[in-house]
Amino acid sequence: MVDKPKVYEFKPHEKDLSKVLGDLESEVMDTLWKLQKASVRDIHEDIKSRRSLAFNTVATILDRLYKKKFVERELIREKGIYYVYSPALTRKEFEKLVAKHVLGGLFESFEDSTIMFLLENLNINNPEMLEEIKKQLKKIKSKGESKT
């Protein structure tokens, strides 16, 4: 079984990807999602057009992201030896992973409050969506009743 990436920390006060990754990790992931497959040099070139950053720093960040299972790498042995990196998951998959981690933690500790907050703040105006929620709640309720 392949290990899945894990979200280790959630910082609600930060922006975008920095809520779960460091600033440089966020920028490297954004660049990698844009390029899809790239060497450290390619990523460094893209980022250095926006900020001053050492090549070795980008290599270190990519190694950290690889250890966290957010990127994959392939060793290339032509014109030298180097890695080519690619995202281990799409941005959408990453966002889903973060939502699962954060909401899972909230449900674990504050189940009732989390559910009420979500229901009060969903702002659902779609009647079909409301009906689907009702159906799901009935299913959950009937499962609970059949266990007793």
N, C-alpha and C positions, 0 to 999 in steps of 0.2 A: 504494500500500500504506500502510495506517495504522500509525503507530508504536505499538508495544505498550508498556505501562508496564514499567519496569525497577526491580528492587530493587538499590539501590546499596551497601547495607551491611547486615551481619547482626551484631547485638549479642546473643550468646547469654545474657548475664547479665541482660538486661532482661526485663520481663514483657509478655506478649501482643503487641499490635501494635507496641509500643515496641522490639521486637527489630529491626524494620526501618524504622520511622518515628520521628520525634521524639514527645515526649509530647503536645504540642498537635496535631500532625498525626494522631496516633492518636485523640485525643478528637474531633477534627473528623470523621474518617472514621467512627467509631462513630456519631456523631450523624447524619451523612448517610445511613448505611445504615439507621438507624432512621426518618428522615424521608423518604428516597428522593429527594425533590426539595425544595430549599429555597434561600432567599436568604441572604445573609450575615447579615441581621437575624434570620431564623428560627434559624439555627445559633447565632448569638451569644446569643439569648434562651435557647435550650436549655442551652448550656454555662454561662452566667452563673448559672444556678440551682445549679450545683455548685461553681463557682470564679470568682474575680474575674478578668475578662479584658476587655481593650479591644476595641471593635468593629473598629478598624483591624488589630489583631493577627489576628483571625479572617479578615478580608479578605486579609491577607498570606499566611496559612497556606493558604487556599483557592487563591490564585494559585500558590503553590509546588506544591500537589498537582495543579493543572491542568497546570503545566509538566512535572511528572513523569508525566502521563497517568493519574493515579489517579481524577481527576474530570473530568466534562464540564461545559460551561457554555453557557447560552443567554442572549443579550442580550434583555432585555425593555424595550420602549419605551412603557409605559403607566404613568401616575402617576409619571413620572420615568424615569430610565434606570438599570437595574441588571441584575446577572446572577442567574440561577437555576442552581444547581449540582445535579448528580446524580452518583452513583458511576459510574465508567467500567466497573467490574466488581463482581460480587457479592462478598460476604465469602468465600464458598467459592472463587471464582475467584482472589481475592487470596491466600488461603492456599495454593492450588495453585501459584501463581506463586512464592511465597516458597519453598515446598518444592523446586520445580524449580531455583531459583537456588542455594539452599543445598546441596542434594544434588548438583547438577551441579558445583559448585565442589569439593565433597569428593571426588567420583568422579574429577574431573580431576587432583587432586593426590594422593589417597590411595585409589585404586580398591579394592585388595585389602582394606585395613583397613576401609573403609566397608562393603563387602559383608559381610565377616565380622561386623562390629558389628551390622548390620541383621539378619542371620540369627540371631545369638545373642540379640538383644533383641526380636525380633518376638513371642515367646511365642505361637506359633501352636498352638492346640489343635484347630483345625478340620481334620479329615482331607481335606475337599474342597479347602481352601486349600492344604494341603501337596501334594496331587496336582497342582493347577494350577501351583504353583511348579516341581514336577518337570517338568511338560510344557514350561513356558517355558524351563527350563534345557536340556532336550533340544533344543528348537528352536534355541536360541542355539548350542549345541554343534554341531549339524548344519550350521548356517550357516557356522560357523568352519571346519569340516572340508571343506565344499564349496569354500571359497576357496583351500584349499591344493592 
